[in-house]
Amino acid sequence: MYVAVKGGERAIDAAHAWLAEERRGDRGLAALSVAQIRAQLTLAVNRVMAEGSLYDPDLAALAIKQARGDLIEAVFLIRAYRTTLPRFGASIPVDTARMAVIRRVSATFKDLPGGQILGPTFDYTHRLLNFALMAEGDSPLGQAEQERPSQTPPAHIPHVMEFLNRDDLIETEASSDASPPDLTRAPMELPATRALRLQALARADEGFVLSIAYSTQRGYGRTHAFVGELRIGMVAVQMHIPELGFAIDIGEVELTECETVNQFQGSKTIPPQFTRGYGLVFGQSERKAISMSLCDRALRWRELGEDNIGAPAQDEEFVLMHADNVQATGFLEHIKLPHYVDFQSELELIRRLRSEAIAAREAAE
Amino acid sequence: MPHPPETTARAAWMGQLARAKPDRLRALFPDLPPHEVLRPAEIGTVMVQGRAGGTGAPFNLGEMTVTRCALRLTTGELGYGHVQGRDKDHATRAAILDALLQTDQFSALQAAVLAPLAAEEAAARATRAARAAATKVEFFTLVRGEDQ
């Protein structure tokens, strides 16, 4: 059956023109600049960089503006832009032990070398709307800006896990220089390696990862997680340059890292020791980093010889294949686009089935 | 494998130039000498890797934008620029400075460009570290009855 598929062009043009006007909003108000979004909506920018899987605050801010604040649409724009760029290579794995820490807390050790550094956190705020922010004008400079403390923190703040590691109380991470798989270059193959799972989780939708992590806390694949350490700060990115024959700093990125300490019963070969979950995310995104480390740990049930109780968080295919919000949005939203031909065949089928059923019933009566 | 001192010095200045704010670098070193472009400034990405557990096997965390450029001065020195972001002028300027720093202009450029960049970077890091230190928790323990 023939279905008209042309004729929408003028309507689409008009819709896009209106979209641009709606994006601009009330012309009586100053237009929001990309620089303002980058500087003042930093956590939105961070989320778009993390899930867009591209660290570039200017582009993330532009994408947020273009997407009218729809962060998943902004992530989509960043992913699409990324595909237009050549890949120069891979960095040397970042050394998070050398992070310039602005926040570092541990829920497992109170007095740890380097101390508990709260940083710019929402924790301990009362979650009361601050109407002063609604009034015009700048907020006053913070107290720390006015009174600088004389103490300077150490340049190198050791990871908390090192302390547990010394007594073999926690599993060691086997270091390697194996080239990790890249799901942006090759389709995801299951069962996945931990490296592939970590890549998928790092770019996964924050809400999805949060929900899966929460489900493990409520008993669906419980792993008894403590936050051994959560740290945020800038980390240098180094890359080996073949023409030069040595590695150089090419820049620095802000990262949030979470290491969890989890219970483990031990096995025939391994005496009981703590196990680990790991989260690493672009920008300041501690909800995402903690969620990622819980999901990472839950997905390790097989290698740790734990029972699969059928919890969603243990189901690698379920978690990894549904965690990407661009893939999910693409498939979900495509059903609103024209399916006239498909639907026409469904319509003809249901008409035929109904007439057959009605005819059969009348024959029986 | 340890590198010879000149390589270490070059890696250090290339890193300093890469981390510089493009506008600041332009202000410190505004005029570009004549040069032959070997690889025009090009925007691309580098895959940033992390390690499982911070120290374990590498994994791909996500990409970052990088601009690179290669050129040759009329005096023959090769210069390379690899800088974060999408600023072609930044990459070109970094590559020219990389080449010039290999010549007898090293001391002059060290004083005029690298030293101010290093000082400003150190000051910014110290400010941020001090603000972080101001949020460090100083625990105090209350004495309980049975301990007295």
Interface residues (C-beta under 8 A of the other chain):
Chain A: M49 A50 S53 L54 Y55 D56 D58 L59 R82 L85 P86 R87 F88 G89 A90 S91 I92 P93 V94 T96 A97 A100 V101 I102 R103 K110 D111 G115 Q116 I117 L118 G119 P120 T121 Q143 A144 E145 E147 R148 P149 Q151 T152 P153 H159 M161 E173 A174 S175 S176 D177 A178 S179 P180 P181 D182 L183 T184 R194 A195 L196 L198 Q199 A202 R203 A236 V237 M239 I241 E243 L244 G245 F246 A247 I248 D249 I250 G251 E252 V253 L255 E257 E259 R276 Y278 L280 F282
Chain B: H3 T7 R10 A11 M14 G15 A18 R19 E42 I43 G44 T45 V46 M47 V48 Q49 G50 R51 A52 G53 G54 T55 G56 A57 P58 F59 N60 L61 G62 E63 M64 T65 V66 R68 A70 Y80 H82 V83 Q84 G85 R86 R125 A126 T127 R128 A129 A130 R131 A132 A133 A134 T135 K136 V137 F139
